[in-house]
Amino acid sequence: MTTVFGPDVAGDATTASTVGGPGGHEQVVFCQDQQSGLRAIIAVYSTALGPGLGGTRFYPYPSESAALADVLNLSRAMAYKNALAGLDLGGGKAVIIGDPDTVKTEALLRAYGRFVESLGGRYITACDIGTYSEDMDIVARESRFVTGRTVANGGAGDSSVLTAFGVLQGMRACAEHVWGSTNLHGRTVGIEGVGKVGHRLVDHLVTEGARVVIFDTSRSAIERVQAQHPEVTVAASRAELVSSQLDVYSPCALGGAVDEATTEVLTARVICGGANNQLAHPGVEKVLADQGIVYAPDYLVNAGGVIQVADELHGFSFDRAKAKAAQILATTRQILTAAAADGVPPAVAADRLAERRIAEVGRLRAIYLRR
């Protein structure tokens, strides 16, 4: 299991490594710089396939415990996501505690960059909720281990572009599995959260000819979508959205959206969205399977973003990254087929495939190579 210790002095980064046990994290680092106000946690779940790559979430967590729980879950999901995406990268994630609208500064981001640099490449960061490509440019002034930078600085730009594209591919595969065709024309899709990823997914679905219903706690986010797509329906509440007559429910906000209360009112046959950690707790995947609801594992279908930023490590090519993200359709098909054949939920089939690649490819590092 992982043992963690919080920092107690400015500029301190306290590290705890795992001492064994399945599912344990390799390293968890608490970072603090009092003068800039930085409080951050970096979690490295696995480096079996390569350095842990994952974004930096900047969010006003109610407590350090809540931030820790989130970063541990997110970093584990990144390991599985990168494995399923066929990347030679492990899983890591970071969270910065605070409201990015009020406490984000150059000094804070640069302090964070120095902590990332101090890990020597075990963790490579990128954007997530609350951080943007412009922020990564600032972090990169202190660290070499940064992706998701602006195009002007040689980066991949906004990773939500291929995240939304990948979710669309997963949704097409689910549609084929349930209705016999990848065509989403005429299907009703409910999107919860129309921020970075959600609003781009709306664009794709409207182009596909789907009927779209949205909900977001941000009025400005809703107004942006309405200005571009006045034909989109806006639900008055989340409860109204999830209980609407939907073919597909697409969580694209924060995690934990799919719980027993949601499954009791959900009419959708498919759940496929861009949010991380959509299932509120273990066991929900079985409830969904028992109800005949096809759940596309989030870390499978939302991998387009990490594919996009990972391509920066090889000299960014959007066309190459998009071609790799398009493979999410085939991988989703493979997992849905395996789940049906083995009589297990898709989440279990996806876990097995990811774990097999981590074990089979990761073990090759034991073969010594002289550098």
Contacts in CASP RR format, 6 or more apart in sequence:
PFRMAT RR
TARGET T0000
AUTHOR 0000-0000-0000
METHOD contacts of the structure
MODEL  1
MTTVFGPDVAGDATTASTVGGPGGHEQVVFCQDQQSGLRAIIAVYSTALG
PGLGGTRFYPYPSESAALADVLNLSRAMAYKNALAGLDLGGGKAVIIGDP
DTVKTEALLRAYGRFVESLGGRYITACDIGTYSEDMDIVARESRFVTGRT
VANGGAGDSSVLTAFGVLQGMRACAEHVWGSTNLHGRTVGIEGVGKVGHR
LVDHLVTEGARVVIFDTSRSAIERVQAQHPEVTVAASRAELVSSQLDVYS
PCALGGAVDEATTEVLTARVICGGANNQLAHPGVEKVLADQGIVYAPDYL
VNAGGVIQVADELHGFSFDRAKAKAAQILATTRQILTAAAADGVPPAVAA
DRLAERRIAEVGRLRAIYLRR
1 18 0 8 1.000
1 19 0 8 1.000
1 20 0 8 1.000
1 21 0 8 1.000
1 24 0 8 1.000
2 16 0 8 1.000
2 18 0 8 1.000
2 24 0 8 1.000
2 25 0 8 1.000
2 28 0 8 1.000
2 72 0 8 1.000
3 16 0 8 1.000
3 19 0 8 1.000
4 14 0 8 1.000
4 16 0 8 1.000
4 28 0 8 1.000
4 30 0 8 1.000
4 68 0 8 1.000
5 14 0 8 1.000
5 16 0 8 1.000
5 30 0 8 1.000
6 14 0 8 1.000
6 30 0 8 1.000
6 32 0 8 1.000
6 64 0 8 1.000
7 13 0 8 1.000
7 14 0 8 1.000
7 30 0 8 1.000
7 31 0 8 1.000
7 32 0 8 1.000
8 14 0 8 1.000
9 32 0 8 1.000
10 32 0 8 1.000
10 33 0 8 1.000
10 34 0 8 1.000
10 35 0 8 1.000
11 31 0 8 1.000
11 32 0 8 1.000
11 33 0 8 1.000
11 34 0 8 1.000
11 111 0 8 1.000
12 30 0 8 1.000
12 31 0 8 1.000
12 32 0 8 1.000
13 29 0 8 1.000
13 30 0 8 1.000
13 31 0 8 1.000
13 32 0 8 1.000
13 115 0 8 1.000
13 118 0 8 1.000
14 29 0 8 1.000
14 30 0 8 1.000
15 27 0 8 1.000
15 28 0 8 1.000
15 29 0 8 1.000
16 27 0 8 1.000
16 28 0 8 1.000
17 26 0 8 1.000
17 27 0 8 1.000
18 24 0 8 1.000
18 25 0 8 1.000
18 26 0 8 1.000
18 27 0 8 1.000
23 45 0 8 1.000
23 76 0 8 1.000
24 45 0 8 1.000
25 43 0 8 1.000
25 44 0 8 1.000
25 45 0 8 1.000
25 72 0 8 1.000
25 75 0 8 1.000
25 76 0 8 1.000
26 44 0 8 1.000
26 45 0 8 1.000
26 46 0 8 1.000
26 47 0 8 1.000
27 42 0 8 1.000
27 43 0 8 1.000
27 44 0 8 1.000
27 119 0 8 1.000
27 122 0 8 1.000
28 41 0 8 1.000
28 42 0 8 1.000
28 43 0 8 1.000
28 44 0 8 1.000
28 68 0 8 1.000
28 71 0 8 1.000
28 72 0 8 1.000
29 41 0 8 1.000
29 42 0 8 1.000
29 43 0 8 1.000
29 44 0 8 1.000
29 115 0 8 1.000
29 119 0 8 1.000
30 40 0 8 1.000
30 41 0 8 1.000
31 38 0 8 1.000
31 39 0 8 1.000
31 40 0 8 1.000
31 41 0 8 1.000
31 42 0 8 1.000
31 111 0 8 1.000
31 112 0 8 1.000
31 115 0 8 1.000
32 38 0 8 1.000
32 39 0 8 1.000
32 40 0 8 1.000
33 108 0 8 1.000
33 111 0 8 1.000
35 107 0 8 1.000
36 105 0 8 1.000
36 107 0 8 1.000
36 108 0 8 1.000
36 110 0 8 1.000
36 111 0 8 1.000
37 103 0 8 1.000
37 108 0 8 1.000
37 111 0 8 1.000
38 96 0 8 1.000
38 108 0 8 1.000
38 111 0 8 1.000
38 112 0 8 1.000
38 115 0 8 1.000
39 64 0 8 1.000
39 96 0 8 1.000
39 97 0 8 1.000
39 98 0 8 1.000
40 56 0 8 1.000
40 94 0 8 1.000
40 95 0 8 1.000
40 96 0 8 1.000
40 97 0 8 1.000
40 112 0 8 1.000
40 115 0 8 1.000
41 64 0 8 1.000
41 67 0 8 1.000
41 68 0 8 1.000
41 71 0 8 1.000
41 94 0 8 1.000
41 95 0 8 1.000
41 97 0 8 1.000
42 71 0 8 1.000
42 92 0 8 1.000
42 93 0 8 1.000
42 94 0 8 1.000
42 115 0 8 1.000
42 116 0 8 1.000
42 119 0 8 1.000
42 123 0 8 1.000
43 71 0 8 1.000
43 72 0 8 1.000
43 74 0 8 1.000
43 75 0 8 1.000
43 92 0 8 1.000
43 93 0 8 1.000
43 94 0 8 1.000
44 52 0 8 1.000
44 75 0 8 1.000
44 91 0 8 1.000
44 92 0 8 1.000
44 119 0 8 1.000
44 122 0 8 1.000
44 123 0 8 1.000
45 52 0 8 1.000
45 72 0 8 1.000
45 75 0 8 1.000
45 76 0 8 1.000
45 78 0 8 1.000
45 79 0 8 1.000
45 90 0 8 1.000
45 91 0 8 1.000
45 92 0 8 1.000
45 93 0 8 1.000
46 52 0 8 1.000
46 79 0 8 1.000
46 90 0 8 1.000
46 91 0 8 1.000
46 358 0 8 1.000
47 90 0 8 1.000
47 91 0 8 1.000
47 122 0 8 1.000
48 79 0 8 1.000
48 90 0 8 1.000
48 358 0 8 1.000
48 359 0 8 1.000
48 361 0 8 1.000
48 362 0 8 1.000
48 365 0 8 1.000
49 79 0 8 1.000
49 82 0 8 1.000
49 83 0 8 1.000
49 87 0 8 1.000
49 88 0 8 1.000
49 89 0 8 1.000
49 90 0 8 1.000
49 357 0 8 1.000
49 358 0 8 1.000
49 361 0 8 1.000
49 362 0 8 1.000
50 88 0 8 1.000
50 89 0 8 1.000
50 90 0 8 1.000
51 89 0 8 1.000
51 90 0 8 1.000
51 121 0 8 1.000
51 122 0 8 1.000
51 123 0 8 1.000
51 124 0 8 1.000
51 145 0 8 1.000
52 78 0 8 1.000
52 79 0 8 1.000
52 82 0 8 1.000
52 89 0 8 1.000
52 90 0 8 1.000
52 91 0 8 1.000
52 92 0 8 1.000
52 122 0 8 1.000
52 123 0 8 1.000
52 124 0 8 1.000
53 78 0 8 1.000
53 82 0 8 1.000
53 87 0 8 1.000
53 89 0 8 1.000
53 90 0 8 1.000
53 91 0 8 1.000
53 92 0 8 1.000
53 123 0 8 1.000
53 124 0 8 1.000
53 125 0 8 1.000
53 126 0 8 1.000
53 147 0 8 1.000
53 306 0 8 1.000
53 309 0 8 1.000
53 310 0 8 1.000
54 75 0 8 1.000
54 78 0 8 1.000
54 91 0 8 1.000
54 92 0 8 1.000
54 93 0 8 1.000
54 94 0 8 1.000
54 123 0 8 1.000
54 124 0 8 1.000
54 125 0 8 1.000
54 126 0 8 1.000
54 128 0 8 1.000
54 306 0 8 1.000
55 78 0 8 1.000
55 92 0 8 1.000
55 93 0 8 1.000
55 94 0 8 1.000
55 125 0 8 1.000
55 126 0 8 1.000
55 127 0 8 1.000
55 128 0 8 1.000
55 131 0 8 1.000
56 93 0 8 1.000
56 94 0 8 1.000
56 95 0 8 1.000
56 96 0 8 1.000
56 112 0 8 1.000
56 125 0 8 1.000
56 126 0 8 1.000
56 127 0 8 1.000
56 128 0 8 1.000
56 131 0 8 1.000
56 135 0 8 1.000
56 139 0 8 1.000
57 70 0 8 1.000
57 71 0 8 1.000
57 74 0 8 1.000
57 93 0 8 1.000
57 94 0 8 1.000
57 95 0 8 1.000
57 96 0 8 1.000
57 128 0 8 1.000
57 129 0 8 1.000
57 130 0 8 1.000
57 131 0 8 1.000
58 95 0 8 1.000
58 96 0 8 1.000
58 98 0 8 1.000
58 100 0 8 1.000
58 104 0 8 1.000
58 128 0 8 1.000
58 129 0 8 1.000
58 130 0 8 1.000
58 131 0 8 1.000
58 135 0 8 1.000
59 67 0 8 1.000
59 70 0 8 1.000
59 95 0 8 1.000
59 96 0 8 1.000
59 97 0 8 1.000
59 98 0 8 1.000
59 100 0 8 1.000
59 129 0 8 1.000
59 130 0 8 1.000
60 97 0 8 1.000
60 98 0 8 1.000
60 99 0 8 1.000
61 67 0 8 1.000
61 70 0 8 1.000
61 95 0 8 1.000
61 97 0 8 1.000
61 98 0 8 1.000
64 97 0 8 1.000
67 95 0 8 1.000
67 97 0 8 1.000
70 95 0 8 1.000
71 93 0 8 1.000
71 94 0 8 1.000
71 95 0 8 1.000
73 276 0 8 1.000
73 277 0 8 1.000
74 92 0 8 1.000
74 93 0 8 1.000
74 95 0 8 1.000
74 276 0 8 1.000
74 277 0 8 1.000
75 91 0 8 1.000
75 92 0 8 1.000
75 93 0 8 1.000
76 91 0 8 1.000
77 93 0 8 1.000
77 276 0 8 1.000
77 277 0 8 1.000
77 298 0 8 1.000
77 299 0 8 1.000
78 90 0 8 1.000
78 91 0 8 1.000
78 92 0 8 1.000
78 93 0 8 1.000
78 299 0 8 1.000
78 306 0 8 1.000
79 90 0 8 1.000
79 91 0 8 1.000
79 92 0 8 1.000
79 354 0 8 1.000
79 358 0 8 1.000
80 299 0 8 1.000
80 350 0 8 1.000
80 351 0 8 1.000
80 354 0 8 1.000
80 355 0 8 1.000
81 91 0 8 1.000
81 299 0 8 1.000
81 300 0 8 1.000
81 302 0 8 1.000
81 303 0 8 1.000
81 306 0 8 1.000
81 354 0 8 1.000
82 89 0 8 1.000
82 90 0 8 1.000
82 91 0 8 1.000
82 303 0 8 1.000
82 306 0 8 1.000
82 310 0 8 1.000
83 90 0 8 1.000
83 353 0 8 1.000
83 354 0 8 1.000
83 355 0 8 1.000
83 357 0 8 1.000
83 358 0 8 1.000
84 299 0 8 1.000
84 300 0 8 1.000
84 303 0 8 1.000
84 331 0 8 1.000
84 350 0 8 1.000
84 353 0 8 1.000
84 354 0 8 1.000
84 357 0 8 1.000
85 303 0 8 1.000
85 304 0 8 1.000
85 306 0 8 1.000
85 307 0 8 1.000
85 310 0 8 1.000
85 324 0 8 1.000
85 328 0 8 1.000
86 357 0 8 1.000
87 306 0 8 1.000
87 307 0 8 1.000
87 310 0 8 1.000
88 361 0 8 1.000
89 124 0 8 1.000
89 306 0 8 1.000
89 310 0 8 1.000
92 123 0 8 1.000
93 128 0 8 1.000
94 112 0 8 1.000
94 116 0 8 1.000
94 123 0 8 1.000
94 125 0 8 1.000
96 108 0 8 1.000
96 112 0 8 1.000
96 131 0 8 1.000
100 130 0 8 1.000
100 131 0 8 1.000
104 135 0 8 1.000
106 138 0 8 1.000
109 135 0 8 1.000
109 138 0 8 1.000
109 139 0 8 1.000
110 138 0 8 1.000
110 139 0 8 1.000
110 141 0 8 1.000
110 142 0 8 1.000
111 142 0 8 1.000
112 139 0 8 1.000
113 125 0 8 1.000
113 139 0 8 1.000
113 140 0 8 1.000
113 142 0 8 1.000
113 143 0 8 1.000
113 146 0 8 1.000
114 142 0 8 1.000
114 143 0 8 1.000
116 123 0 8 1.000
116 125 0 8 1.000
116 139 0 8 1.000
116 142 0 8 1.000
116 143 0 8 1.000
116 145 0 8 1.000
116 146 0 8 1.000
117 142 0 8 1.000
117 143 0 8 1.000
117 144 0 8 1.000
117 145 0 8 1.000
119 145 0 8 1.000
120 145 0 8 1.000
121 144 0 8 1.000
121 145 0 8 1.000
123 145 0 8 1.000
124 145 0 8 1.000
124 146 0 8 1.000
124 147 0 8 1.000
124 313 0 8 1.000
125 136 0 8 1.000
125 139 0 8 1.000
125 143 0 8 1.000
125 145 0 8 1.000
125 146 0 8 1.000
125 147 0 8 1.000
126 136 0 8 1.000
126 146 0 8 1.000
126 147 0 8 1.000
126 148 0 8 1.000
126 159 0 8 1.000
126 306 0 8 1.000
126 309 0 8 1.000
127 133 0 8 1.000
127 135 0 8 1.000
127 136 0 8 1.000
127 148 0 8 1.000
127 158 0 8 1.000
127 159 0 8 1.000
127 309 0 8 1.000
129 196 0 8 1.000
129 254 0 8 1.000
132 158 0 8 1.000
133 148 0 8 1.000
133 149 0 8 1.000
133 150 0 8 1.000
133 151 0 8 1.000
133 155 0 8 1.000
133 157 0 8 1.000
133 158 0 8 1.000
134 150 0 8 1.000
136 146 0 8 1.000
136 147 0 8 1.000
136 148 0 8 1.000
136 149 0 8 1.000
136 150 0 8 1.000
137 149 0 8 1.000
137 150 0 8 1.000
137 153 0 8 1.000
139 146 0 8 1.000
140 146 0 8 1.000
140 149 0 8 1.000
140 153 0 8 1.000
147 155 0 8 1.000
147 156 0 8 1.000
147 309 0 8 1.000
147 310 0 8 1.000
147 312 0 8 1.000
147 313 0 8 1.000
148 155 0 8 1.000
148 156 0 8 1.000
148 157 0 8 1.000
148 159 0 8 1.000
148 308 0 8 1.000
148 309 0 8 1.000
148 312 0 8 1.000
149 155 0 8 1.000
149 156 0 8 1.000
149 157 0 8 1.000
149 312 0 8 1.000
150 157 0 8 1.000
151 157 0 8 1.000
154 312 0 8 1.000
154 316 0 8 1.000
155 312 0 8 1.000
155 316 0 8 1.000
156 308 0 8 1.000
156 309 0 8 1.000
156 311 0 8 1.000
156 312 0 8 1.000
156 316 0 8 1.000
156 318 0 8 1.000
156 321 0 8 1.000
157 308 0 8 1.000
158 196 0 8 1.000
159 304 0 8 1.000
159 305 0 8 1.000
159 306 0 8 1.000
159 308 0 8 1.000
159 309 0 8 1.000
160 196 0 8 1.000
160 197 0 8 1.000
160 198 0 8 1.000
160 200 0 8 1.000
160 305 0 8 1.000
161 200 0 8 1.000
161 305 0 8 1.000
161 308 0 8 1.000
162 304 0 8 1.000
162 305 0 8 1.000
162 307 0 8 1.000
162 308 0 8 1.000
162 321 0 8 1.000
162 322 0 8 1.000
162 325 0 8 1.000
163 196 0 8 1.000
163 197 0 8 1.000
163 200 0 8 1.000
163 274 0 8 1.000
163 302 0 8 1.000
163 304 0 8 1.000
163 305 0 8 1.000
163 308 0 8 1.000
164 197 0 8 1.000
164 198 0 8 1.000
164 200 0 8 1.000
164 201 0 8 1.000
164 203 0 8 1.000
164 204 0 8 1.000
164 274 0 8 1.000
165 200 0 8 1.000
165 204 0 8 1.000
165 304 0 8 1.000
165 322 0 8 1.000
165 325 0 8 1.000
165 326 0 8 1.000
166 301 0 8 1.000
166 302 0 8 1.000
166 303 0 8 1.000
166 304 0 8 1.000
166 325 0 8 1.000
166 326 0 8 1.000
166 328 0 8 1.000
167 197 0 8 1.000
167 201 0 8 1.000
167 250 0 8 1.000
167 252 0 8 1.000
167 272 0 8 1.000
167 273 0 8 1.000
167 274 0 8 1.000
167 301 0 8 1.000
167 302 0 8 1.000
168 201 0 8 1.000
168 204 0 8 1.000
168 205 0 8 1.000
168 208 0 8 1.000
169 301 0 8 1.000
169 325 0 8 1.000
169 326 0 8 1.000
169 327 0 8 1.000
169 328 0 8 1.000
169 329 0 8 1.000
169 332 0 8 1.000
170 272 0 8 1.000
170 296 0 8 1.000
170 300 0 8 1.000
170 301 0 8 1.000
170 328 0 8 1.000
170 329 0 8 1.000
170 332 0 8 1.000
171 184 0 8 1.000
171 189 0 8 1.000
171 248 0 8 1.000
171 250 0 8 1.000
171 270 0 8 1.000
171 272 0 8 1.000
171 273 0 8 1.000
171 296 0 8 1.000
171 301 0 8 1.000
172 182 0 8 1.000
172 184 0 8 1.000
172 329 0 8 1.000
173 182 0 8 1.000
173 296 0 8 1.000
173 328 0 8 1.000
173 329 0 8 1.000
173 330 0 8 1.000
173 332 0 8 1.000
173 333 0 8 1.000
173 336 0 8 1.000
174 248 0 8 1.000
174 270 0 8 1.000
174 272 0 8 1.000
174 294 0 8 1.000
174 296 0 8 1.000
174 332 0 8 1.000
174 336 0 8 1.000
175 181 0 8 1.000
175 182 0 8 1.000
175 183 0 8 1.000
175 184 0 8 1.000
175 187 0 8 1.000
175 248 0 8 1.000
175 270 0 8 1.000
176 182 0 8 1.000
176 333 0 8 1.000
177 294 0 8 1.000
177 333 0 8 1.000
177 336 0 8 1.000
178 269 0 8 1.000
178 270 0 8 1.000
178 294 0 8 1.000
182 329 0 8 1.000
183 208 0 8 1.000
184 205 0 8 1.000
184 208 0 8 1.000
184 209 0 8 1.000
184 210 0 8 1.000
184 248 0 8 1.000
185 208 0 8 1.000
185 209 0 8 1.000
185 210 0 8 1.000
186 209 0 8 1.000
186 210 0 8 1.000
186 211 0 8 1.000
187 210 0 8 1.000
187 211 0 8 1.000
187 247 0 8 1.000
187 248 0 8 1.000
188 210 0 8 1.000
188 211 0 8 1.000
188 212 0 8 1.000
188 213 0 8 1.000
188 244 0 8 1.000
188 245 0 8 1.000
188 246 0 8 1.000
188 247 0 8 1.000
188 248 0 8 1.000
189 205 0 8 1.000
189 210 0 8 1.000
189 211 0 8 1.000
189 212 0 8 1.000
189 213 0 8 1.000
189 246 0 8 1.000
189 247 0 8 1.000
189 248 0 8 1.000
189 249 0 8 1.000
189 250 0 8 1.000
190 212 0 8 1.000
190 213 0 8 1.000
190 214 0 8 1.000
190 215 0 8 1.000
190 241 0 8 1.000
190 244 0 8 1.000
190 246 0 8 1.000
190 248 0 8 1.000
190 249 0 8 1.000
190 250 0 8 1.000
190 268 0 8 1.000
191 198 0 8 1.000
191 201 0 8 1.000
191 202 0 8 1.000
191 205 0 8 1.000
191 212 0 8 1.000
191 213 0 8 1.000
191 214 0 8 1.000
191 215 0 8 1.000
191 250 0 8 1.000
191 252 0 8 1.000
191 273 0 8 1.000
192 214 0 8 1.000
192 215 0 8 1.000
192 216 0 8 1.000
192 238 0 8 1.000
192 241 0 8 1.000
192 242 0 8 1.000
192 249 0 8 1.000
192 250 0 8 1.000
192 251 0 8 1.000
192 252 0 8 1.000
192 253 0 8 1.000
192 257 0 8 1.000
192 275 0 8 1.000
193 214 0 8 1.000
193 215 0 8 1.000
193 216 0 8 1.000
193 221 0 8 1.000
193 251 0 8 1.000
193 252 0 8 1.000
193 253 0 8 1.000
194 202 0 8 1.000
194 214 0 8 1.000
194 216 0 8 1.000
194 221 0 8 1.000
194 222 0 8 1.000
194 224 0 8 1.000
194 225 0 8 1.000
194 252 0 8 1.000
195 216 0 8 1.000
195 218 0 8 1.000
195 221 0 8 1.000
195 252 0 8 1.000
197 252 0 8 1.000
197 274 0 8 1.000
197 302 0 8 1.000
198 250 0 8 1.000
198 252 0 8 1.000
198 274 0 8 1.000
199 221 0 8 1.000
199 224 0 8 1.000
199 225 0 8 1.000
199 228 0 8 1.000
201 250 0 8 1.000
201 252 0 8 1.000
201 273 0 8 1.000
201 274 0 8 1.000
202 212 0 8 1.000
202 214 0 8 1.000
202 225 0 8 1.000
202 228 0 8 1.000
202 229 0 8 1.000
202 232 0 8 1.000
203 228 0 8 1.000
203 229 0 8 1.000
205 212 0 8 1.000
206 212 0 8 1.000
206 229 0 8 1.000
206 231 0 8 1.000
206 232 0 8 1.000
211 233 0 8 1.000
212 229 0 8 1.000
212 231 0 8 1.000
212 232 0 8 1.000
212 233 0 8 1.000
213 232 0 8 1.000
213 233 0 8 1.000
213 234 0 8 1.000
213 235 0 8 1.000
213 241 0 8 1.000
213 244 0 8 1.000
213 246 0 8 1.000
214 222 0 8 1.000
214 225 0 8 1.000
214 232 0 8 1.000
214 233 0 8 1.000
214 234 0 8 1.000
214 235 0 8 1.000
214 241 0 8 1.000
215 222 0 8 1.000
215 234 0 8 1.000
215 235 0 8 1.000
215 237 0 8 1.000
215 238 0 8 1.000
215 240 0 8 1.000
215 241 0 8 1.000
216 222 0 8 1.000
216 253 0 8 1.000
217 253 0 8 1.000
222 234 0 8 1.000
225 232 0 8 1.000
226 232 0 8 1.000
226 234 0 8 1.000
235 241 0 8 1.000
235 244 0 8 1.000
239 265 0 8 1.000
242 249 0 8 1.000
242 262 0 8 1.000
242 265 0 8 1.000
242 266 0 8 1.000
243 265 0 8 1.000
243 266 0 8 1.000
243 267 0 8 1.000
244 267 0 8 1.000
245 267 0 8 1.000
246 266 0 8 1.000
246 267 0 8 1.000
246 268 0 8 1.000
247 268 0 8 1.000
247 269 0 8 1.000
247 270 0 8 1.000
248 268 0 8 1.000
248 269 0 8 1.000
248 270 0 8 1.000
248 271 0 8 1.000
248 272 0 8 1.000
249 266 0 8 1.000
249 268 0 8 1.000
249 270 0 8 1.000
249 271 0 8 1.000
249 272 0 8 1.000
250 271 0 8 1.000
250 272 0 8 1.000
250 273 0 8 1.000
250 274 0 8 1.000
251 257 0 8 1.000
251 258 0 8 1.000
251 271 0 8 1.000
251 273 0 8 1.000
251 274 0 8 1.000
251 275 0 8 1.000
251 278 0 8 1.000
251 298 0 8 1.000
252 273 0 8 1.000
252 274 0 8 1.000
252 275 0 8 1.000
253 275 0 8 1.000
254 275 0 8 1.000
255 275 0 8 1.000
255 276 0 8 1.000
255 277 0 8 1.000
255 278 0 8 1.000
256 275 0 8 1.000
256 277 0 8 1.000
256 278 0 8 1.000
256 279 0 8 1.000
256 280 0 8 1.000
257 275 0 8 1.000
257 278 0 8 1.000
257 280 0 8 1.000
258 271 0 8 1.000
258 278 0 8 1.000
258 279 0 8 1.000
258 280 0 8 1.000
258 284 0 8 1.000
258 288 0 8 1.000
258 295 0 8 1.000
259 279 0 8 1.000
259 280 0 8 1.000
259 281 0 8 1.000
259 284 0 8 1.000
260 280 0 8 1.000
260 284 0 8 1.000
260 287 0 8 1.000
263 284 0 8 1.000
263 287 0 8 1.000
263 288 0 8 1.000
263 291 0 8 1.000
263 293 0 8 1.000
266 293 0 8 1.000
268 293 0 8 1.000
269 292 0 8 1.000
269 293 0 8 1.000
269 294 0 8 1.000
270 293 0 8 1.000
270 294 0 8 1.000
270 295 0 8 1.000
270 296 0 8 1.000
271 278 0 8 1.000
271 288 0 8 1.000
271 293 0 8 1.000
271 294 0 8 1.000
271 295 0 8 1.000
271 296 0 8 1.000
272 295 0 8 1.000
272 296 0 8 1.000
272 301 0 8 1.000
273 296 0 8 1.000
273 298 0 8 1.000
273 301 0 8 1.000
273 302 0 8 1.000
274 298 0 8 1.000
274 301 0 8 1.000
274 302 0 8 1.000
275 298 0 8 1.000
275 302 0 8 1.000
276 298 0 8 1.000
276 299 0 8 1.000
276 302 0 8 1.000
277 298 0 8 1.000
278 295 0 8 1.000
278 298 0 8 1.000
279 285 0 8 1.000
279 295 0 8 1.000
279 347 0 8 1.000
285 295 0 8 1.000
285 345 0 8 1.000
285 346 0 8 1.000
285 347 0 8 1.000
285 348 0 8 1.000
286 345 0 8 1.000
288 294 0 8 1.000
288 295 0 8 1.000
288 345 0 8 1.000
289 295 0 8 1.000
289 344 0 8 1.000
289 345 0 8 1.000
289 346 0 8 1.000
294 336 0 8 1.000
294 346 0 8 1.000
295 345 0 8 1.000
295 346 0 8 1.000
295 347 0 8 1.000
296 332 0 8 1.000
296 336 0 8 1.000
296 346 0 8 1.000
297 335 0 8 1.000
297 346 0 8 1.000
297 347 0 8 1.000
297 350 0 8 1.000
297 351 0 8 1.000
299 350 0 8 1.000
299 354 0 8 1.000
300 328 0 8 1.000
300 331 0 8 1.000
300 332 0 8 1.000
300 335 0 8 1.000
300 350 0 8 1.000
301 328 0 8 1.000
301 332 0 8 1.000
303 325 0 8 1.000
303 328 0 8 1.000
304 321 0 8 1.000
304 325 0 8 1.000
304 328 0 8 1.000
305 325 0 8 1.000
307 321 0 8 1.000
307 324 0 8 1.000
307 325 0 8 1.000
308 318 0 8 1.000
308 321 0 8 1.000
308 325 0 8 1.000
310 321 0 8 1.000
311 317 0 8 1.000
311 320 0 8 1.000
311 321 0 8 1.000
311 324 0 8 1.000
334 353 0 8 1.000
335 346 0 8 1.000
335 349 0 8 1.000
335 350 0 8 1.000
335 353 0 8 1.000
336 346 0 8 1.000
336 349 0 8 1.000
338 349 0 8 1.000
338 352 0 8 1.000
338 353 0 8 1.000
339 345 0 8 1.000
339 346 0 8 1.000
339 348 0 8 1.000
339 349 0 8 1.000
342 348 0 8 1.000
342 349 0 8 1.000
END
